[in-house]
Amino acid sequence: RVYLGNQLIEASFVRRVNRFLAVVELDAVEERVHVANSGRLRELFVPGARVWLNPAANPGRKTAYDLALVEADGVLVSADARLPNALVAEAIAEGIFAEFGKPETIVRESTFGESRFDLMLEGEGARRYVEVKSVTLVENGVGLFPDSPTVRGAKHLNTLAEAVEAGHRAAVVFVIQRRDANTFATNDEADPALAEAFRSAVDTGVNAYAFNCLVSLREIKLDRQLEIVPFKAIAGSQGQGL
């Protein structure tokens, strides 16, 4: 789990300036805050939405706060794309991923080929590369990734497949940073190239996992492993909702 501390401050969302900057209203004054998430998050960042801010660790920074949480239809959502890496690393160390065994070392930010992956595990004479993806979009109980085209995401999946072909092991973990997802699917409509790269990677031998999270004003933690389903099956059963 990742603790959010006890200094969260409630504010109201006003507008997004760019990928990493937003404006909120705090004590009747507009305040610029850092957004640690390059996704569009359009379904979350709507004017008037309740948000919670975390004071920046560096007092000399241009923005005094990080945008930590957003409330969407009564559900708390973590907007910080940095947190899933720590959640997955902790889960691996605790043995939640039984298929991974007990790695002797867990290395953050490890490079293979032309990609840098979030985690690299070594143990029992084997090496496993793990890429973690933050998910915030949920529609009709289905977590969807991505919410907009991401060339980098498809590249990571293709390189994971290359790692398997080179004799290593590889996995991608989708962390849905909210509690209201029951299944997960790639968002084929938003990014067909990534969806195809995902299917190809899995066919090559890349393991795929998805988890939802329990999010509160104090902490965020992994909750349940979710079934990964084909997007076309979801779209076909739920009509135009996806």
N, C-alpha and C positions, 0 to 999 in steps of 0.2 A: 504494500500500500504506500501511497505518497501522502504525507501530511501537508495540508495547505496552511498550517499555522493558525493563529488566533487573531490575526490582524486584518481579515477581509473587510472591505468597506463596500457597502451597497451604493450603486449609482444607476443612472438611466442611460441607455444607449442612444446616441444621437446620429452618428454617421461614421462610415469607414472612409479614411483618407487614402490609404494604399494598403498593400498586402500586410504591412507590419505596424500600421498606425490607425487608430480610431479616435473619435471624439465622444466623450460621455459627459453627462451633466452630473456634477458632484456638488452638493450644497448650493444649488442654483447657479453654479458657475461651470462653463464649459472647460473640460480638461482633456488634454491629449494623452492617450495611454498606448502602451506597447501591446501589439497583438502577436503572440508567438504561434502563428498559424498562417500558412500561405494559401489555404483553401478559401473558397469564396464565402462559405458560411452564410449565404443569403437568407436561408430559412431561420437563422439564429439572429443575425444582426439586422434587426428591424427597429425603426425609431420607437423609443419608449420601452424597449425590452429591459427587464431587470438584469443587471450584471453585477458581478462582485469583483473588486480590484484587490490586488496584493501589492503592498508597498515594495518598490524596487530595492534590491539588496544594496545597490550602489547609489548612495545619496547624490552623487554628482552627475547622474545620468540625465539626458535631456527630458525623458519622460519619467515621472515620479512613480508611476504605477504600471503593473502588468494586468491585462484583462484576464482573469482566471476562470470565471464561471458565467454562464448565461442561463436564464430560465426560459424554456420554450414549452408552452402549453402545460405549465406546472411541473415540468421535468428539468432538473438541474443537469447542465451539460458542461463538461470541461472543454474550454476553448484552447487550452495550452497543448500544442502538438509535441512538446518535449517530454511530457509525462509518461506516455506509453512505453518508451524505452526502459525507464526505470522499473515500471510495473512488470514488464516481461523479464528483465534481467533478474529481478527478485523471485519471480515465479520459477524460473529455470533453476536458480540456486536452491530453491525449496523443494525441487523435484516434482513440480506440478506437471511438467512436460515429461511424462514417463519415457516417451520414445527417445528423449535426448540423453537418458542415463544421468550420470553425475559427472559433468565436465570438470576437469582438473583446473582449467582456467577459463575465464570469461573476459574477453577483450572488447572494449568499446571502440567503435569507429575503425573497422578493419577493411582494408582494400583488397579486392580481387578483380583482376582485369581492369575495366574502366569504371568500376563502381565502388563506392565506399558504403559498406553495410553497417548497420547499427551495432551488431554483435557478432563475434566470432568465438565459437566454443572449441576447445581442444580437450581430448580425453580418449583413453582406450585406443590410442593410435589413429584417431580420426579427427577430422576438422569439419565443423559445421558452420556455415554462414547463415545468419538470421537477419532478415529485414523486417522492421516493425512499421506498420502504417496506422496513423491516427485517423479514426472515423468519427464524424459528428452527424452525418446525415442519416436520418431514420424516417422511412415512409411506410405506413401501415405495418409497423412492427419489423420491418426489414432494414438492417443496416446496409448502407450503400457506399461504395468507394470506387472512384473518387466523386467529388461533387462538381468537378470541372476537369478539362483535359490536363494530363500531366505526363509530359515526355519523360521526365525523370523516373516516374513510377514504372512505366513500361520498360525503361532501360534497366532498372533494378531487377525486374522479373526475368528479363532475358539473360542478364548476367548470372542470376542464381541458377538458371538452367545450364549455363556454361560451366559453372562450378561443379554441378552434378556430373556433367559429361567429362570433366577433368578428374573425376574420381572422389570428389568431396561430397559432403551432404549439405543440404540447404533447406531453408524454411522461410515462409512469410507468415507473419502474425498480424491480423487486423484487430485493432483494439477500438471498440466502439465506446466512446467516452460518455456513455449515458446508460440508463437501466432499461429503457423501453424497447430494446431490440430483442427479437426472439430468434431470428435467422439472419444470415448475411449473404449478400450477393455482390458481384462486381456490377458497377453501374454502366452497363453496355451502351446506353444511350448517351451518357455524358462523355465517355471515352472508349470507343470501340477498339482502339489499338491496345489499350491497357488490358481490356477484357480478353482479347485474343492472346496477348502475351501471358496472361495468367493461366489460361487454359493450356497453352503450350508448355509452360513451366511445370504445371502439375503433371501433364502427360510425360514429361521428361524425368520426373521423380522428385520435384520440389514438394515438400510437405506444406500444407496450408492449414491455418487455424484461425478461428475468430472467437473473440470474447466480448461480452458486454461488461459494463462497470457499474458499481454502486458509487454514486457521487453525493457527497454532503458538503456542508460549509466547512467541514474540518478535514476531510480526507477523500481520496479516490482509491478504489481498489478493484481488482478483477473480480467478477462475479461468476458467470457461467460460460462454459465453452458452448458455442452456438454451431448449429448445422450450417454449412455453406451450400447454398442452392443455386441452380442456374438462373440467371436473370430472366430468360425467356419463360421459364416456368412461373415465376412470380408475376411478370407482366401479363402473361396469358390468363392467370387466375384472378388478377385484381384489376384488369382492364386498364383504363387510362390513368389510374392512380400512380403508376410507375412508368 
